[in-house]
Amino acid sequence: MSRTIVITGAGAGIGAEAARRFARAGWTLCATDVDKAALDVLRDELGDKHTYARMDVADPVRVGQVLSAFAVAHGGAFDVLLNNAGVAFIDKFEELSLEQHEKVVRVNVNGVLTCTHAAFPYLVRGRAAKVISMCSRAAEYGVPSEAIYSATKFFVRGLTEALNIEWERHGIHVCDIMPNFVDTPMMAAADGDIVDSIGINLTAADVAAAILRAADDRSRVHWKVDTRKNHVFIGLLNRAPRRLHRAAIKRLAGF
């Protein structure tokens, strides 16, 4: 019997690439997205073996319906939840509208909370069950021009670390993926000094490969995905005195 996974935000970018890789590896998918047209394209590529559902991750009623139906179709359980859906707006805090800030929180925080909570009764009956959430290297230090996005990823990191301990007693492993900037549709319109300074050096395939590895590895809480250069730089930065750390972030972000 193939293993089962629910993927949110599967219509494009990292989510679509993850769906392809899990499908090639023999998994059975429930691919969800708010964009039905994107899911139709994915269905044409991956075939009707899998489930495709239009779903707003922050709508508890719809999330409950989709996850329940997928679980019932597979013996009352599924094995992995991939919290991938996310949005980002990069600009100075006051230049973004309140509606933009609220959208980031709604998807990146409420969506992860809603899906993780709804998935629990099905994961607890799954095989080597796991929650994998998309986090970010922006969860290591608050990033100027990404204030709300960064804050939402701190939420993901905190939730991951707490549930990694709490849900161990249920046999559910909880981890997150922490990439730097990734070449995806979400980042296509990204601008600003911080993006220019660090660069967009990762592809969706790079991150999806890490997600697939994480699905079979229970040894890590955080999977940091980055270039070797950035791994070294951020590692040194995280060990630097706070004043130096702050000054470096300030310069990178153009403040």
C-alpha positions as a Python dict, from the first residue, in 0.01 Angstrom:
ca = {
    (1, 'M'): (0, 0, 0),
    (2, 'S'): (142, 338, -100),
    (3, 'R'): (203, 606, 159),
    (4, 'T'): (-28, 906, 165),
    (5, 'I'): (36, 1279, 186),
    (6, 'V'): (-171, 1598, 191),
    (7, 'I'): (6, 1890, 23),
    (8, 'T'): (-126, 2245, 58),
    (9, 'G'): (-36, 2506, -202),
    (10, 'A'): (29, 2230, -456),
    (11, 'G'): (-70, 2434, -760),
    (12, 'A'): (264, 2601, -826),
    (13, 'G'): (621, 2650, -712),
    (14, 'I'): (754, 2432, -431),
    (15, 'G'): (419, 2263, -375),
    (16, 'A'): (382, 2152, -737),
    (17, 'E'): (742, 2028, -751),
    (18, 'A'): (694, 1841, -423),
    (19, 'A'): (378, 1682, -564),
    (20, 'R'): (569, 1561, -870),
    (21, 'R'): (848, 1411, -661),
    (22, 'F'): (617, 1234, -416),
    (23, 'A'): (408, 1099, -705),
    (24, 'R'): (721, 966, -880),
    (25, 'A'): (825, 804, -551),
    (26, 'G'): (497, 611, -543),
    (27, 'W'): (305, 814, -287),
    (28, 'T'): (-69, 882, -313),
    (29, 'L'): (-143, 1254, -295),
    (30, 'C'): (-415, 1489, -186),
    (31, 'A'): (-304, 1803, -371),
    (32, 'T'): (-482, 2117, -254),
    (33, 'D'): (-473, 2480, -363),
    (34, 'V'): (-702, 2782, -387),
    (35, 'D'): (-635, 2787, -764),
    (36, 'K'): (-848, 2518, -927),
    (37, 'A'): (-703, 2587, -1272),
    (38, 'A'): (-353, 2516, -1140),
    (39, 'L'): (-475, 2191, -987),
    (40, 'D'): (-630, 2092, -1320),
    (41, 'V'): (-290, 2136, -1485),
    (42, 'L'): (-132, 1922, -1213),
    (43, 'R'): (-401, 1656, -1260),
    (44, 'D'): (-325, 1642, -1633),
    (45, 'E'): (40, 1581, -1545),
    (46, 'L'): (9, 1336, -1256),
    (47, 'G'): (-314, 1157, -1342),
    (48, 'D'): (-635, 1060, -1166),
    (49, 'K'): (-477, 825, -913),
    (50, 'H'): (-449, 1123, -681),
    (51, 'T'): (-701, 1356, -515),
    (52, 'Y'): (-717, 1724, -617),
    (53, 'A'): (-918, 1965, -404),
    (54, 'R'): (-971, 2338, -414),
    (55, 'M'): (-912, 2446, -54),
    (56, 'D'): (-852, 2765, 140),
    (57, 'V'): (-612, 2658, 416),
    (58, 'A'): (-760, 2908, 662),
    (59, 'D'): (-1119, 2786, 616),
    (60, 'P'): (-1169, 2526, 891),
    (61, 'V'): (-1490, 2388, 742),
    (62, 'R'): (-1339, 2326, 399),
    (63, 'V'): (-1013, 2194, 544),
    (64, 'G'): (-1209, 1952, 760),
    (65, 'Q'): (-1409, 1830, 461),
    (66, 'V'): (-1106, 1773, 238),
    (67, 'L'): (-887, 1603, 498),
    (68, 'S'): (-1171, 1383, 623),
    (69, 'A'): (-1265, 1268, 273),
    (70, 'F'): (-903, 1183, 186),
    (71, 'A'): (-852, 996, 512),
    (72, 'V'): (-1177, 799, 477),
    (73, 'A'): (-1073, 696, 125),
    (74, 'H'): (-749, 555, 268),
    (75, 'G'): (-860, 361, 573),
    (76, 'G'): (-928, 655, 805),
    (77, 'A'): (-575, 794, 807),
    (78, 'F'): (-297, 956, 608),
    (79, 'D'): (74, 962, 673),
    (80, 'V'): (208, 1312, 608),
    (81, 'L'): (78, 1668, 610),
    (82, 'L'): (290, 1913, 410),
    (83, 'N'): (199, 2268, 513),
    (84, 'N'): (332, 2440, 203),
    (85, 'A'): (77, 2711, 119),
    (86, 'G'): (214, 3058, 186),
    (87, 'V'): (220, 3419, 70),
    (88, 'A'): (470, 3701, 103),
    (89, 'F'): (485, 4074, 38),
    (90, 'I'): (827, 4236, 58),
    (91, 'D'): (838, 4608, 133),
    (92, 'K'): (874, 4844, 424),
    (93, 'F'): (611, 4772, 690),
    (94, 'E'): (425, 5103, 650),
    (95, 'E'): (425, 5078, 270),
    (96, 'L'): (215, 4763, 276),
    (97, 'S'): (-157, 4783, 343),
    (98, 'L'): (-315, 4633, 652),
    (99, 'E'): (-502, 4398, 418),
    (100, 'Q'): (-171, 4269, 279),
    (101, 'H'): (-33, 4210, 627),
    (102, 'E'): (-352, 4032, 730),
    (103, 'K'): (-342, 3809, 421),
    (104, 'V'): (10, 3695, 509),
    (105, 'V'): (-98, 3614, 865),
    (106, 'R'): (-417, 3443, 748),
    (107, 'V'): (-238, 3203, 514),
    (108, 'N'): (98, 3157, 686),
    (109, 'V'): (-28, 3139, 1045),
    (110, 'N'): (-399, 3058, 1043),
    (111, 'G'): (-355, 2818, 751),
    (112, 'V'): (-81, 2618, 921),
    (113, 'L'): (-275, 2615, 1248),
    (114, 'T'): (-601, 2508, 1083),
    (115, 'C'): (-451, 2230, 873),
    (116, 'T'): (-228, 2093, 1148),
    (117, 'H'): (-514, 2085, 1398),
    (118, 'A'): (-750, 1920, 1150),
    (119, 'A'): (-490, 1662, 1046),
    (120, 'F'): (-413, 1529, 1393),
    (121, 'P'): (-685, 1260, 1423),
    (122, 'Y'): (-580, 1115, 1086),
    (123, 'L'): (-206, 1141, 1142),
    (124, 'V'): (-227, 967, 1477),
    (125, 'R'): (-356, 660, 1289),
    (126, 'G'): (-102, 697, 1008),
    (127, 'R'): (221, 508, 942),
    (128, 'A'): (537, 685, 1060),
    (129, 'A'): (324, 999, 1058),
    (130, 'K'): (478, 1337, 1002),
    (131, 'V'): (397, 1708, 976),
    (132, 'I'): (633, 1902, 750),
    (133, 'S'): (582, 2279, 743),
    (134, 'M'): (743, 2534, 515),
    (135, 'C'): (939, 2773, 732),
    (136, 'S'): (1219, 3008, 621),
    (137, 'R'): (1562, 3132, 711),
    (138, 'A'): (1370, 3452, 789),
    (139, 'A'): (1270, 3271, 1110),
    (140, 'E'): (1626, 3299, 1242),
    (141, 'Y'): (1625, 3680, 1277),
    (142, 'G'): (1352, 3935, 1205),
    (143, 'V'): (1418, 4060, 851),
    (144, 'P'): (1352, 4426, 760),
    (145, 'S'): (1113, 4463, 464),
    (146, 'E'): (983, 4116, 551),
    (147, 'A'): (856, 4203, 898),
    (148, 'I'): (520, 4025, 888),
    (149, 'Y'): (639, 3738, 668),
    (150, 'S'): (934, 3687, 901),
    (151, 'A'): (704, 3698, 1205),
    (152, 'T'): (477, 3431, 1055),
    (153, 'K'): (775, 3205, 999),
    (154, 'F'): (881, 3253, 1362),
    (155, 'F'): (534, 3118, 1441),
    (156, 'V'): (595, 2814, 1221),
    (157, 'R'): (931, 2754, 1383),
    (158, 'G'): (789, 2782, 1734),
    (159, 'L'): (494, 2556, 1657),
    (160, 'T'): (726, 2301, 1498),
    (161, 'E'): (964, 2292, 1793),
    (162, 'A'): (680, 2259, 2044),
    (163, 'L'): (486, 1991, 1856),
    (164, 'N'): (806, 1800, 1783),
    (165, 'I'): (814, 1736, 2157),
    (166, 'E'): (438, 1718, 2227),
    (167, 'W'): (344, 1480, 1947),
    (168, 'E'): (639, 1246, 1995),
    (169, 'R'): (416, 1056, 2239),
    (170, 'H'): (173, 996, 1952),
    (171, 'G'): (443, 877, 1714),
    (172, 'I'): (408, 1188, 1497),
    (173, 'H'): (732, 1355, 1391),
    (174, 'V'): (707, 1731, 1333),
    (175, 'C'): (970, 1924, 1138),
    (176, 'D'): (1005, 2223, 910),
    (177, 'I'): (1193, 2326, 597),
    (178, 'M'): (1391, 2651, 619),
    (179, 'P'): (1502, 2770, 274),
    (180, 'N'): (1644, 3104, 174),
    (181, 'F'): (1492, 3289, -123),
    (182, 'V'): (1356, 3045, -382),
    (183, 'D'): (1286, 3105, -750),
    (184, 'T'): (908, 3058, -744),
    (185, 'P'): (604, 3253, -867),
    (186, 'M'): (566, 3393, -513),
    (187, 'M'): (911, 3552, -542),
    (188, 'A'): (872, 3664, -903),
    (189, 'A'): (761, 4013, -803),
    (190, 'A'): (991, 4034, -501),
    (191, 'D'): (1211, 4339, -487),
    (192, 'G'): (1424, 4517, -234),
    (193, 'D'): (1776, 4538, -100),
    (194, 'I'): (1755, 4220, 106),
    (195, 'V'): (1666, 4014, -204),
    (196, 'D'): (1941, 4182, -407),
    (197, 'S'): (2197, 4130, -129),
    (198, 'I'): (2129, 3761, -71),
    (199, 'G'): (2009, 3668, -418),
    (200, 'I'): (1755, 3411, -532),
    (201, 'N'): (1982, 3109, -559),
    (202, 'L'): (1751, 2815, -491),
    (203, 'T'): (1498, 2642, -715),
    (204, 'A'): (1171, 2475, -622),
    (205, 'A'): (1342, 2146, -707),
    (206, 'D'): (1612, 2211, -446),
    (207, 'V'): (1351, 2257, -175),
    (208, 'A'): (1126, 1973, -292),
    (209, 'A'): (1424, 1736, -276),
    (210, 'A'): (1475, 1832, 89),
    (211, 'I'): (1105, 1780, 162),
    (212, 'L'): (1115, 1429, 14),
    (213, 'R'): (1418, 1344, 228),
    (214, 'A'): (1247, 1488, 535),
    (215, 'A'): (947, 1260, 482),
    (216, 'D'): (1170, 959, 557),
    (217, 'D'): (1400, 1110, 820),
    (218, 'R'): (1294, 1159, 1181),
    (219, 'S'): (1629, 1288, 1308),
    (220, 'R'): (1589, 1660, 1239),
    (221, 'V'): (1356, 1937, 1351),
    (222, 'H'): (1480, 2202, 1105),
    (223, 'W'): (1593, 2137, 749),
    (224, 'K'): (1794, 2440, 636),
    (225, 'V'): (1813, 2465, 257),
    (226, 'D'): (2062, 2715, 120),
    (227, 'T'): (2379, 2761, -80),
    (228, 'R'): (2702, 2659, 90),
    (229, 'K'): (2813, 3022, 94),
    (230, 'N'): (2497, 3135, 272),
    (231, 'H'): (2511, 2843, 517),
    (232, 'V'): (2858, 2955, 623),
    (233, 'F'): (2770, 3325, 631),
    (234, 'I'): (2449, 3284, 831),
    (235, 'G'): (2615, 3036, 1064),
    (236, 'L'): (2888, 3288, 1144),
    (237, 'L'): (2631, 3567, 1174),
    (238, 'N'): (2423, 3369, 1422),
    (239, 'R'): (2728, 3328, 1644),
    (240, 'A'): (2829, 3694, 1624),
    (241, 'P'): (2762, 3944, 1905),
    (242, 'R'): (2408, 4081, 1883),
    (243, 'R'): (2523, 4431, 1790),
    (244, 'L'): (2728, 4300, 1497),
    (245, 'H'): (2447, 4068, 1392),
    (246, 'R'): (2200, 4357, 1389),
    (247, 'A'): (2439, 4580, 1194),
    (248, 'A'): (2489, 4312, 928),
    (249, 'I'): (2115, 4255, 885),
    (250, 'K'): (2059, 4630, 868),
    (251, 'R'): (2318, 4668, 593),
    (252, 'L'): (2191, 4370, 393),
    (253, 'A'): (1839, 4513, 403),
    (254, 'G'): (1952, 4862, 305),
    (255, 'F'): (1853, 5042, 624),
}
